[in-house]
Amino acid sequence: MNALHALVTYGLKHHWIHSPNPSLANLFNLYKLTIESYREIHSDIETTIASLLDAGFNRNLFEPNTTTERDAFEAYLFDFIMPSPTETKMTFLRLYQQNPQKAFSYLYDLSIDVNYIKRKRNLLNVSFSYPSKYGKIDLTINLSKPEKDPKDIAKALEQQNLPKIGPKCLICKENEHNYENARMNLRIIPITLHKRLWHFQYSPYAYFPEHCIILSDAHVPMKMCDETFHYLLDFIDYMPDYFIGSNADIPIVGGSILDHDHFQGGKFHFPIEYADSIKTYTSGDVTLNLLNWPLSTIRLESEHRDALLNLAKRIRMVWSTYDHEALEIVSKSYGLHNTITPIARKLDHVYQIDIILRNNRVNSTYPDGIFHPHRDVQHIKKENIGLIEAMGLAILPGRLKTELTKGLDYILNGKVYPELAIHQSWLDTLKQSNTVHTMFDLEQAVGEKFQSVLEHAGVFKLNPEGIRAMDKFIQSCL
């Protein structure tokens, strides 16, 4: 069983373990071997793991043989040779005292080396950009996160009535070292933000470099409040190289996980950062900019943290009860509708907060959401426009890769595919325009659609009426 020896050698090479010690006996026992038989073997880790997974399934160590179950058993195998959760935390804290970036690099590299971050799968994603009228926007067709296998769905159905033990959701701290959610190789770091305990981890399906999640210690719902801004600025003081932001806290305009308070961050510069300013304001030590961005965004900048916090809180408070019925903005009807998507960065000594104004109201014309992708663009993007998309990075469904290939065949050769019915009107328009001749051309047409997606999500449209109304709103906050 050369692969088992190669796995232990991999752990030794990375200095996670220092000898094939007795604690590895259980790993060898899985495959009916003894630790005394260990010999140094160097092999590609992907080949090594694939061999161990195949052998594990053949020995009935896991089942069914699906991507989900293989991921769980793979994480289980890596856990034998990597630092324990306690060791990882101690190493991180020791390195952080020397240099914050060194500590974060340690955790990030570890997460890649044990395949918690699915780097190879992430490379499958299709990425391109579009020169919108607001500046470049980025688009990704997400192929890295596997769809649920019917066997996995059946297994989950069988277990639904069993007592719930462990994590309440996929980002709970209890996922660390958890087999069921393929998290035996997950390591998280506790951090304190504004006198409250949070935990830091990297995302396995990274949408951008060093994509991370900062999750509440307790499983409590998302909540936008004054303290939110303190959490954001505390984090960028803790790790100045990263941005941090939050999805909105209500349905339709919020993220996919609303039942667990959390933020997202990473080491990436999004298109929104380069947006031009329509108008600049000052309030004491704070500079404000109304951005030329499809989602209604106010940028606050200051070297004075307290001044920035006070103005950010005021904007959130004023927006929470703001109404402009002519623009379909109503703060309260069948529920509370106004909230924000905040983002924070640190540029040298300058704190920067973007406040994106959101509203989740629906009406008879737009039953999915007045400020949500409308029906004519939902064939490209139907899901909520959360934090990442609001900053100008589209996360598009994996189905689009195949659909665009077939769509191009239809445009160029007239071949009809029944599964393209949701795109038919759009494809017919493109075919008649005679502007699409390559996949690049079709991707640019997708970019144009995503520009419309973002425009639909803007509460103040960037027309004269909308700009005047937003200017008046900002003035009322100063």
N, C-alpha and C positions, 0 to 999 in steps of 0.2 A: 504494500500500500504506500507507494512512493509519495502520493499527494499528501498524506498525513504528515510525513516527515518534512515535506516541503513547506507545509503551513507553519510548523513549529520553527523551521529555519527562518521563515519570513518574520515571525515575531522576534526572534533573536537578532536578526539584521536591523530591525527598527528599534532595538533596545527596549522593547516593551517587557520582555522577559529576559532573564540573564543566564538561564540554564534550563534544560529540559527537566524541570523539577517535578516532584511527586504530585503537585496540584494539577498537572496535566494528565494524570493517570485516567481520569474520567473521560477525557477526550479520546485517548487511545482505546479505552474500554468500549466506547461506542462502536468501534470498528473491530472489536475482538483482538486487539493487540495490546502489548504491554509497553510502558514507557521505557523500559530497559532496552527495547529494540531500536530506539531512536538513532538515526544517523543523519548527518547534514546533507541535505539535498536542496539545490537551488533550482527554482522553476518559476515560470510566469504565474503570477497570483491568480489571474483569471482562469487559466488552464487548471491550476491547482484546485480552486474552489469548484469549478464545473465538475471535475472528477469526483471530488468529495460529495457533491450534491447527488450525482448520479448513483454513487455507491450507497449513500445514505437512503435514497428512495428504494433501491433494490434490497436493502436490509430492513425495510419497513420502519425507518427512523422518523419519517414524516409522510404524510399523504393528505390530499391528493398531490400529484406532481404538477402543480400550477405555479405560475410566477409568484403569487402571493406566498404560498407555502415554501417555495424554494428561497425566497427572500428571507423568510423568518428563520429557516434552518441555517442559511448562510450567516446571518447576524449572530446566531447561537454559536457557530463555529469560531467566528472572529473573537467573540467574547472570551474564549479560552486563552487567547494569546495577546490580548491588548490590556492596557492599564484598566484597573477597576474604576468604577465611578468615583470612589474616594481618592484614589491615586491621581486621577485626572484632575480633580478639583484642586488638590494640593499643588500639583505641578503648575496648573494655570495661575493660581494665586502667587506662587513664587516667581514665575516669569513676569507676571503683571507688575510686580514691585520693581523689576528691572526696566521693563519697557512694555507698555500696553499692546503695541502691535505684535511684539514677540509672543505674548500670551495668546492673542487671538489667532495668530498664524499657527501656533502649536495645535490648538483645538481644531482649526480648519483642516490642517494637513492630516491630523489623526482621522478626522471624519472622512476624508477622501481615501486614505490608505486602507481603511477597513470597509470601504465601499458603503458607508452610511450615506454619504453624498454620492448619488448614482451618476458619476461623471460620464461614463460611457453612454448611458441612456440619454443624458442631457445633451450629448453631442448629436443625437438623432434629431433634435429640434431644428426646424427650418426657420431661419432668421433673415429678415430683410428690413429695409427702411423706406420711408416715403417722404418726399419733400412737401409737406403740407403748407398751407398758407400761414401756419403758426410756427413754422420751423420744422426740422426733421422729427418725425415720429418713428418709433421702432416697433416691429411686429415679429411675433414668434408663434409658429404653429407648434403646439406642445405635444410632442410624441414620447416624452420621457416617462410620464406617469402612466403605468399600464391600466387598461380597463379591467374591470372585475370579470374574472372567469365565472361562467355559470356554476361551476362546481364550488367555487368560493361562496357564491351567493346562496347556494343550497346549504352549505355548511353553516353559514351565518343564520339562516332561517331555522335550522335545527337547534341552534344554541340560543335563540332569542328569548326563550322562557327560562333559561338557566339564571341563577342568582348572579347579579352583576358584581364582579370583583375587579378591583384595579381601576384603570383610567376611565374617566367619564367621557373623554373625547380624545381625539388624536394628538392634541398638543398639551395635555395634562402632564405635570412633572412625573406622574407615576408611569409614564411611558418609558422613562429611562430604565434600561435593563428589563424590558418587557418582551416576552417571546411572541405573544399573540399578534402584536402590531408590528412585528419585524423590527423591534427596537432594542434587542440585546446589545447591539453595538452603538447605541446612542449614549452620548455623554453630555450632560448639561452643567452649567455653572450658575450658582446662586449670585445674584446681585441685588443691592438695595437701591431703590429709586424713591426719593421723597419719603423716607422712613417706612417703606413698604417692601416686602420681599417679592422679588421676581426671579425668573430663571432665564438663562440665555442658552440658545442652541442654534445649530445650523439647520437649514431646510434640506431634506434629502433630494428634493426635486428643484434644484436651484434655478430660479428664473433669471438670475443675474449674478455676477460675482459676489461671493461671500454672503449670499442671501441668508439672513438669520431671522429668528423669531425670539421675541422677548415676552415671556408668558407669565401671567399672574400666578403666584404660589397657590392661590385658591381657585377652584373652578367656579368663577362668578361671571355674570354676563358682561359683555362689552358695555362701557359707559363713558360717554363724552362729558367731561366736567372740568372745573378749574384745575384740579390736580393733574389732569392729563398733560398740561403744558409743563408742569414741574417734572413729571416723569420723562418727557421728551428731552428737556434741557439737561437733566441729571445724566441721562444716558450719553449725550454727546460730550458732556464733560468727562465721562468715564471712558468713552472711546471716540475721540474727536475725528478719526478717519472715516467713521461711518455716518450715514444718514439714518434717521429713524422716523417712522410715520405710522399712522393708524387708519384702518378702515373706519368708515362711519359706523355708528352703533345701532342702526335700525335697518329693517328689511328693505329690499329693492336697491337702495344706494349703498348698503353695507357689504361686508365681505361674506365669505362662505361659512365662516365660523363666528357666530354671534353669541354663543353661550359660554365662551371663555375669553376673558379680557386679555388682549395681547397686542403687541406691536410687531412691525416688520422693519428690517433694516438691512444694511449691507454696504459694500464698497463699490458703488456704482453711481454714475452721473446720468440722470434721466433727462429726457428732452425738456421737461418743464423748467429745469434749471437755467436753460438758455433762452427762455421766453423774453421778448421785449416788453417794455413798460409802456402802457397807454398814458398813464398819468402818475406823477409822484407827489406825495404828501409828506409832511413832517408833523410830528407830535412830540414835543419835548426832545428826548434823546433818541427817538425812534423814527426811522424812515419807512414809509409805506409806498408800495407800488401796486397799482392796478395792472395786472399782467394781461398781455395779449395772448390769452390761452383759452381754448374752447370751454373748459370748465371754469366757472367764475372764481378767480383766485386773487387773494390779497397777500402780498409778500411783506413781511415785517423784518427789519434789520436793525441791530443795535449792538454796541459793545456793552451796554448796560442791561444786565440780565433782568433785574427787577422791573425796569421800565418796560421791557419787552413783554414780560409776563403779564403785567397789569393791562396793557393794551390788548394783548391777545385774549385775555379773559373778558374784557369789555366787548370786543367784537363778537365772541361766541354768545355772550349774554344778549346783546342787541339782536343778533340774528335769530336767536331762539324764539323770539316773539314777533319777528318782522313779517309783515303782510304787504303784498302788492298784487291785488286780485287781477288787475289788467294783464299782468305777466304770469298769471296762474300760480303765484307764490302765496300760499296760505299756510301759516305756521301750525294751526290746530283745527281739526274738524273731527274726523272719526278717530283721531289719535294725534300725537305730536309729530310734525313732519320736518321741521328744520333741524339740521345738525351740520357737522363739519367733518372734513377729512384733513387732519393736520399733518405737516411734515416739518422736521427740524434738521438743520445742518449747522456746522461750525466752520467758518472760513477764517483761518488764523484766529484773531480775537473777536470776530464778529459773529454773533448769534443770528441765525436766519430761521424764520418760521413762515411756511406757506400755509394759509388757511383757505381751503377750498370749500365753498358754500354748497350745501346739498339739501335736497327736498325730495321726499318719497311719496308725494301725493299721487293718486290716480284719478281719472275721470272716465266718462263714457267713451271719449275719443281715444284716450290712451290708457286702457285698462291695465297694462303692464307697468305703467309709470309714466307720468308726464315728463320727467327728467331722467328717463331710462331709454336705452336703445329702442327706437320705434320699429314697428313691424317690417318696414321696408329694408332694414339693415340686419334683422335678426337672423337671416340665413348665414351671416358672417359671425355675428356676436350677439347672443341672446342673454348671456349671464350678466350678473351685476357688474357694474363698472366700479371696481374697488380701488384700493390705494395704488396698485401697480399700474393699472390702466389709466387712472387719473393723472399719473405722472408722465404718461406718453409711451408706455410699453404695452402693446396689445398681447394678451395671452389668448391665442385663438385655439379652438378645439382641434384635436388631432385628425379628425375626419376630413379636414380641409385639404390635407396633402393629396389624398386620393381624389377628392372631388375637384380640385383645381387641375390635376392632370387630365381627368376626363373632361372637365369643362373646356380646357384648351383644345382637346381633340374635337369637341363639338363645334367650337368657334372656327377652327381651321378646316375641319373635314366634314362637319355636319353629322357626325355620329351621335346618335341619341342614346342617353343612358337614363333609364327610369329613376335611378336614385338621385338624379340631379334636379328633380322637380322643384325643390325649394329654391334653387338658383335660376330657374328657367327664365324668368322675366329679365333678370340682370344679365344673363348670358346672351339672351336675344338682343338686348340693347347694345352690348359690347360687339356682338357679331355684325349688327347693322352699322355700327360706327366705323368699322374697319380700322380700329386703332390697336387691336391686340394681335400680335404676330408671334410672340414668344412668351415663355413663362414669366420672364421679367415684366413684360407688359401687363400680364394678368395679375401679378403680385402688386403692381402699382395701382391697378383698379381696386384690389382689396384694400390697399392703403387709403385710397380715396373714400371707400366705404367706412373705414375705421375713423377717419376724420369726421364723418357724419355721426358716427356713434358717439364720439366725444362731444360734438356740438349738441346733440340731443340731451346730454347729461348736464349741460350748462344751465343754471337757473336764470342768469342774466345773459341774454344773447348779445353777441358783440355787434349789434346794430345801434344806430343812434339812440333809440328809445332805451335799449338795455344798458348801454354805457352811461347814459344820463342817470338812470335809476340806480345803478351801482355806485356811481360817483356820489349821489345824494346819500346812499346808505353809508358809504365810508365816511363822509363828512359828519354824519350823525354819531359816529363812533369816536370822533376826535375830541 
